[in-house]
Amino acid sequence: MKHDASVYQRLGGAVLVLALISGCASQQPSGVGQSSGDRSAGAMETKQSNDRDTAGGRYAMSGDAYPLDPPDVSDVPDAQPRDEPYSRAGNRPTYEVWGKTYHVLPDADGYSKRGLASWYGKKFHGYATSNGEIYDMYKMSAAHRSLPLPTYARVTNQRNGQSVIVRVNDRGPFHSDREIDLSYAAAARLDILDEGTGEVKVEAINPAQWRAQRSGGRSSAPEPETSPTQASPARSSEAESGAENDASTVYLQIAALGDARTAEQLQARLSDELAHQVRVQARDDVYRVQVGPVAADQEAEARKALHDAGFTDVFIVR
């Protein structure tokens, strides 16, 4: 979602007020806003949270924008649908934002709707989403007002036919003319970055049916991340290097952030909470927070510890 000051300046005072209330223009994305409960529940203290503890929060702040010198996201793979329990945070049956009450669906089965898609970016990158994860604008994710979190959905650009699969883990957009808010990567893949919005079709995916449909065809897309290449000095050691070469060990990635300090703060926090080591891998100005090395017989325990700490979106890197 994006506020276009240049458009607003050409409009009259009355139109300006209406535009600010009813929606965003097309040149700067505005982020996803939450009620105080949804935005703060399960939120990680990776940055100061006082500006997102109210319905205004970061959603009401100006200044969202394209990332500076972003990495190439044309090859970022679709989210891979899998069976997940609904998150504890962000799934209240009802919630309120700016005096309006919204209702969360009990499930996503059969959900299909056409509408306007927008996107949100730099202002929210590295901050907590409604279900307590960390928003990463370079992943295939999205925000929706009513789908349960998380939900996997196929989003198709009605103009060019391009489609992506996203994982819905946030709430928004809170404008009546918008159906879904996409991450920077998803918007780039659908070719709606420059326009800011685009007509799309949103279809919820049943992971079991999706797997069954694909079982006779090609294998699913690879994991979003490749093997780590650059370890944080604080976590580099001969023992870790040896474990990294062991095929029976893995790393569990929990976040990919655009800010080194935020990644280091998250690393420090989890180092105090988890039995395994936590490292930060830096590449292309993206800082990946990974737990490990984790032996095969320790993976289930490590995943449970991360889930208890609020990290449900975890995947393996080697």
Residue pairs with C-beta under 8 A, 6 or more apart in sequence:
1 23
1 24
1 29
1 30
1 31
1 64
1 118
1 119
1 120
1 172
1 173
1 175
1 178
1 181
1 196
1 197
2 24
2 25
2 26
2 27
2 28
2 29
2 30
2 64
2 118
2 119
2 196
3 24
3 25
3 27
3 28
3 30
3 62
3 64
4 24
4 25
4 26
4 27
4 28
4 196
5 28
6 27
7 19
7 25
7 27
8 16
8 19
8 20
8 25
11 19
19 25
22 175
22 176
22 177
23 175
23 176
23 177
23 178
24 30
24 118
24 175
24 196
25 196
26 195
26 196
26 197
27 196
28 62
28 63
28 64
28 65
28 196
29 64
29 65
29 118
29 119
29 120
29 121
29 123
29 196
30 59
30 62
30 64
30 120
30 123
31 58
31 59
31 61
31 64
31 120
31 121
31 123
31 124
31 172
31 181
32 59
32 120
32 124
32 129
32 130
32 143
32 170
32 171
32 172
32 173
32 174
32 181
33 39
33 55
33 56
33 57
33 58
33 59
33 60
33 97
33 98
33 171
33 172
33 174
34 40
34 52
34 55
34 57
34 59
34 95
34 97
34 130
34 171
34 172
35 55
35 95
35 96
35 97
36 53
36 54
36 55
37 92
37 95
38 89
38 90
38 92
38 95
38 130
38 171
39 52
39 53
39 57
39 128
39 130
39 171
40 49
40 52
40 53
41 88
41 89
41 90
41 130
41 132
42 87
42 88
42 89
42 90
42 128
42 131
42 132
42 310
43 49
43 52
43 89
43 128
43 132
44 128
44 132
44 134
44 266
44 269
44 310
45 269
46 126
46 127
46 128
46 134
46 262
46 265
46 266
46 269
47 126
47 127
47 262
47 265
49 128
51 57
51 58
51 61
52 58
52 127
52 128
55 96
55 97
55 98
56 98
58 123
58 124
58 127
59 172
59 174
61 123
63 123
64 120
64 121
64 122
64 123
64 124
65 121
65 122
65 123
66 121
66 122
66 184
66 193
67 121
67 122
67 125
67 137
67 184
67 258
68 122
69 285
70 138
70 184
71 138
71 284
71 285
71 286
73 138
73 184
73 185
73 188
73 189
74 188
74 189
76 138
76 139
76 140
76 185
76 189
76 224
77 140
77 221
77 222
77 223
77 224
78 140
78 164
78 165
78 166
78 221
79 139
79 140
79 141
79 152
79 165
79 166
79 167
80 165
80 220
80 221
80 223
81 152
81 165
81 205
81 206
81 207
81 210
81 211
82 152
82 207
83 207
83 208
84 150
84 207
84 312
85 312
86 148
86 149
86 150
87 131
87 132
87 133
87 149
87 150
87 169
87 312
88 131
88 132
89 130
89 131
89 132
89 149
89 310
90 129
90 130
90 131
90 132
90 149
90 169
90 170
90 171
91 104
91 131
91 148
91 149
92 104
93 103
93 104
94 101
94 102
94 103
94 104
95 101
95 102
95 104
95 171
96 102
97 171
97 174
98 174
100 174
102 145
102 146
102 171
103 146
104 146
104 147
104 148
105 111
105 146
105 147
105 148
106 148
107 148
108 147
108 148
108 151
108 153
108 204
108 206
109 204
109 206
110 204
111 147
111 151
111 153
111 202
111 203
111 204
112 201
112 202
112 203
112 204
113 179
113 201
113 202
114 158
114 179
114 199
114 200
114 201
114 202
115 177
115 178
115 179
115 180
115 199
115 200
115 202
116 177
116 178
116 179
116 197
116 198
116 199
116 200
117 155
117 178
117 179
117 180
117 181
117 182
117 187
117 190
117 192
117 197
117 198
117 199
117 200
117 202
118 173
118 178
118 180
118 181
118 182
118 196
118 197
119 181
119 182
119 183
119 184
119 186
119 187
119 192
119 193
119 196
120 137
120 143
120 172
120 173
120 181
120 182
120 183
120 184
121 137
121 183
121 184
122 137
122 258
124 135
124 137
125 135
125 136
125 137
125 257
125 258
125 259
126 134
126 135
126 136
126 257
126 258
126 259
126 262
127 134
127 135
128 134
128 135
129 135
129 141
129 143
129 169
129 170
130 143
130 149
130 169
130 170
130 171
131 149
131 150
131 169
131 170
131 312
132 310
132 312
133 169
133 255
133 310
133 311
133 312
133 313
134 254
134 255
134 257
134 266
135 141
135 170
135 183
136 183
136 255
136 256
136 257
137 183
137 184
137 185
137 258
138 183
138 184
138 185
138 256
138 258
138 286
139 167
139 183
139 185
139 224
139 256
140 164
140 165
140 166
140 167
140 183
140 185
140 186
140 189
140 224
141 166
141 167
141 168
141 169
141 170
141 183
141 186
142 153
142 155
142 166
142 167
142 168
142 169
142 170
142 180
142 181
142 182
142 183
142 186
143 168
143 169
143 170
143 171
143 172
143 173
143 180
143 181
144 151
144 153
144 168
144 170
144 171
144 172
144 179
144 180
144 181
144 202
145 171
145 172
145 173
145 174
147 153
147 168
147 204
149 168
149 169
149 170
149 171
150 167
150 168
150 169
150 312
150 313
151 167
151 168
151 204
151 205
152 165
152 166
152 167
152 168
152 204
152 205
152 207
152 210
153 165
153 166
153 168
153 180
153 202
153 203
153 204
153 205
154 163
154 164
154 165
154 202
154 203
154 205
155 163
155 164
155 165
155 166
155 180
155 182
155 186
155 190
155 200
155 201
155 202
155 203
156 162
156 163
156 200
156 201
156 203
157 163
157 190
157 191
157 192
157 198
157 199
157 200
158 198
158 199
158 200
158 201
159 198
159 199
160 190
160 191
162 189
162 190
162 191
163 190
164 186
164 189
164 190
165 205
166 182
166 183
166 186
167 313
168 180
169 313
170 181
172 181
173 180
173 181
178 197
179 200
179 202
180 200
180 202
182 190
182 192
184 193
187 193
190 198
190 200
191 198
192 198
214 220
223 315
223 316
223 317
224 315
225 253
225 256
225 288
225 315
225 317
226 317
227 317
227 318
228 244
228 251
228 279
228 281
228 288
228 290
228 317
229 281
229 283
230 281
230 282
230 283
231 240
231 279
231 281
232 264
232 267
232 279
232 280
232 281
232 282
234 267
234 279
235 267
235 277
235 278
235 279
235 280
236 279
240 277
240 279
240 293
243 249
243 292
243 293
244 251
244 293
246 293
247 318
248 295
248 296
249 292
249 293
249 294
249 295
249 296
250 292
250 293
250 294
250 296
250 299
250 316
250 317
250 318
251 279
251 290
251 291
251 292
251 293
251 294
251 316
251 317
251 318
252 290
252 291
252 292
252 294
252 299
252 302
252 303
252 306
252 314
252 315
252 316
252 317
253 288
253 289
253 290
253 291
253 314
253 315
253 316
253 317
254 266
254 270
254 289
254 290
254 291
254 306
254 311
254 313
254 314
255 263
255 266
255 288
255 289
255 311
256 286
256 287
256 288
256 289
257 263
257 266
257 286
257 287
257 288
257 289
258 285
258 286
258 287
259 287
260 280
260 282
260 287
262 287
263 280
263 287
263 288
263 289
264 280
264 287
266 289
267 278
267 279
267 280
267 289
270 278
270 289
270 291
270 309
271 277
271 278
273 305
273 309
274 291
274 302
274 305
274 306
274 309
275 302
275 305
276 291
276 292
276 293
276 294
276 298
276 302
277 291
277 292
277 293
278 289
278 290
278 291
279 289
279 290
279 292
280 287
280 288
280 289
280 290
281 287
281 288
281 290
282 288
288 317
290 317
291 302
291 306
292 302
294 302
303 314
306 312
306 314
307 314
